[in-house]
Amino acid sequence: MRKLIAFSCADETLFGTLDEAPGTTGLLIVSGGNEIRIGAHRGQALLAQQVAGELGVPVFRYDRRGIGDSTGENGGFETTRDDMAAAVAAFREHAPHVERLVAFGNCDAATSLAFFHEHAGCDALLLANPWVIEEESDTPPAAAIKARYAEKLKDPKEWLRLMRGGVNIAKLAKGLAKLAAKPAPAAPEGLAARMASCLDASPVPVTILLAKGDNTAIAFADAWKGERFARIRTRVAFNELDSDSHSFARAGDKAWLFERVREAVG
């Protein structure tokens, strides 16, 4: 059964959805970006239904302050510590049989979970396509541009397309300029560094999930190879899917994601 639950956070009213099930492990789903708790293409609602129905695992989703049904001001993912803690408290109140809590988030929800999971009381993390991109730009991250160009250079059809004038030269020049530009020094307290530090300080099991053709995932994979994540690479599970769907929207992607959730809650 699916229940709508109202709960409080800093004098505001948040709304969550509980898919009830008898299991003692629960799944918390945190929404990324400014998405409501149903998720892109109803993905989070469908995942919750499947996890509760097939695995017997209760699932809780919620809208943070200023999103969807919840009142208050949307301050972005870096301000969601109290929202997450309030959601976990509501989950445990309405599913008191839950003893272990696995949390799943995609994009900046994954990053917020890395930052705030200990404060909220999560016992394990599934972090999909974590957001570690610092610069504001209308072009993809340099790592994603490099990966795209490398793939295109292997394809004779792309060379033919270029010769026939089927390539946007202005867009191509903009991408090449971004690749040629000297990269800005990594901020010592940037998103990737903060994420690595938080995960390093935490004892909870962590699994990284990447749709390896997605720009956000490509940027994270590039950061993951750097020194800042060196201390935790050996103890973090790392799974890649051959897809460019950021929200795991395709049928095969959804099946792959469900299996990763099954492994985490099993």
N, C-alpha and C positions, 0 to 999 in steps of 0.2 A: 504494500500500500504506500502511496505517495502522500506526504503531509506538508502543508505550508506552515512555516513556523516564523513568528515574529520575535525578535530579541533586541536587547538594548546595547548600544555602544556609544559612550560619551554623550549622553542625553539625546541621541538620535535612535531611530527605530530601523533596524535592519531586517530583511526578510530572507529566509532560507527555505530550502526544499529537502526533506528527508525521505529517501526511499528506504522503507523499513525492511529489515531482514534479521534473522536470529543470530548471525555470526558474532563472535567476540572480537573480531578485527573489523574496524570500520575504515571507510575511505572518505577523506575530505577532498573535495575538488575546489580549487581556487581559480577564479576566472582571470584571464589575462587581458591586457589593454583596457578598453572601456566596455567590454562585452558583459552582457547580463548573464546570469547563472545558467541559462539554457545552452550557451556556447554557440560558436559558429556552426551553421548548418544543423542546429539542434544537437551537435555532437556530444556535449556534456550531459544533456538530459538523456540521450539514448545510451551513453556509456553507463550512467547511473542505473538506468532501468535494467540493463544487461547484467551488470555486476551484482545488483541486488537479487535479480531473478535467477540467474544461473549459478552464481557463486555463494549466495546466501549471505552476502556482505552488505551491511547497511551503508548508505552513501549520503553525504550531506553536501549541498551546494548553497552558495549564498551570494547576494549582491552587497558589495561594500558600500560605504557611505557615498551618496551622490550618484549611485548607479542603479538603474532599473527601478525596483519598487522601494529601495531604501532611501531614507531621508538624509539630509546633510550635504556637505560639500565634497566633491570628488577631488582629492588632493594628489592623485596619482599613486602608482604602486609603491613608492618609497614611504608613503604615509600610512600604510595599511596594517601596521603591527597590532593595534588595538582591535581592528575589525576581525583579524584572523583569530586572535585570542578569544574574542566574544563568540565567534562562530564555533570554535572548538568547545567552548563551555556550553553553548546551546546544544550542540551535537551530543555531548556526554550527558546532559540533563535529559534529553528526550530519547536517548538510547543508552541507558545506564549499564547495560550488559557489555558494552564495548570496553575492552581492556587494552587493546593496541590500536593505534591510529596511524594509518598510512596517508600521506598527503600527496596529491598530484596537482601540478600546475604547468601551464604552457606559456611560453614567451616571458613577459615580465612577471607573470604569476609565479613562474619557476624561480625567478630571481628574488622575489619577495619571500618565497618560502625559504630560500637559502638564508636570507637575512633574519627572518622572524620565527622560524619553526620552533626554536627552543623556548622562546617566550610563550608561544601558543601551546606547547606541549605535544608536538608531533613525534612519533616514534620511528618513522621511516619516510624517505622522500623519493618521489618520482618526478624528476625535473626535465621537462620536454622543451627543446629549443630555447634554452635560457637567453634572455636579453642582456647583452653586455656591450651594446653599441653606444658610444658616447656622443659622436658628432651628429648634428642635425643637418640632413642633406636630402636633396631630391634624387640622388643616385644611390645605388646599393653600396654596402661597405666594400672597401678595397679588396678584401679577401674574396667576397662573392664575385666581384667583377673579374678578378684574376681567374677564378675557377670557371666562370662562364666563357671567357675568351679561350682558355686552354681547351675546353671541350669543343668550341666552335672551330678552332684551328685544325682539329682532327677530322673535320667533316668536309669533304670536297664540295658538297652542296652549298655550304656557306661561302666558299671561295667563289663559286659560280654566281651566287646571289650578290656578292659584293661587286663583281665585274659587271653585272647587269643593272647596277644602280638600285638594288633592292634593300640596301642598308642605309639607315639614317646616319649620314656622315656627322652631323652635329652631335648626335647622341654618342656616336663612336668616339669622337674627339674628346667629349667630356669625360667619358670613361677612361680613355688613355691618359688624359691629364691627371685624373685622380690617382691612377696607378703610378704615374711618373713623379707625383708630388712626394716630397720627403715626409714620411709619416710623423705625426706629432708624437712627442714622448708620452709614454703611457703614464696616466695620472696615478700617483702612488695610492690615492684613495678612490680610484675610479671603480666602476661597477664590477669589472672582472676581479680586481684586487680585493674588493670588499667581499665579493661572493666567495672567493678562495679562502679568505681569512675566516669567514663565518663557518664554512664547511670544515675547515681544518680544526676549528675549536670545538666542533660538535662530535659526539660519539655515535650519532644515529646513522644507520645504513643509508647510502645514497645511490640512486640509479639515474644516469643521464640517458635521455632518449632524444635522438636527433633524426629528423627527416633531412637526409644529408644534402638534398638539392635545394633546400630552403635557405634564403639569404641570411636569416637570423641564425640558423643552425650553422651555416658556413662560417659566419663571424665568430660564433662561440667555439667551433672546432679549431679555428686559427688561434684564439686566445688560450684554449685548453692545452695547446702544445708548448706554451710559454712557461717561463720560470715560476710565475705566480701560482700555478696549479701543480707544480712538481711534487709538493709534499703530500697531496691527496690522491694522485693518479693511481697508485697501487691499491687503494682500498675503495675506489668508486667504480661501480659497474657501469659499463659504457656500451650502449646499443645504438646502432645506426640502421635506418630503413632507407631503401633506395626509392625515395620519393621526394618531390619538391612541394608537397602539400603541407603548409605550416600547421594547419589544424587537423591533419590526418583525416581528410574529408573523404577520400576514396574508400570503396568497400574493402579492398585489401589492406589499406592503411588502418582502418578501424579494427579489422581482425587482428592485425599485428599489435596495435595498442592494447586491445583487450587481453591478449596473451601476456604482455608485459605487466599489466595490472594484475592478472591472475598470479603471476610469479611473485609479485610484491606482497600480495595479501595472503598467499598460501602458507 
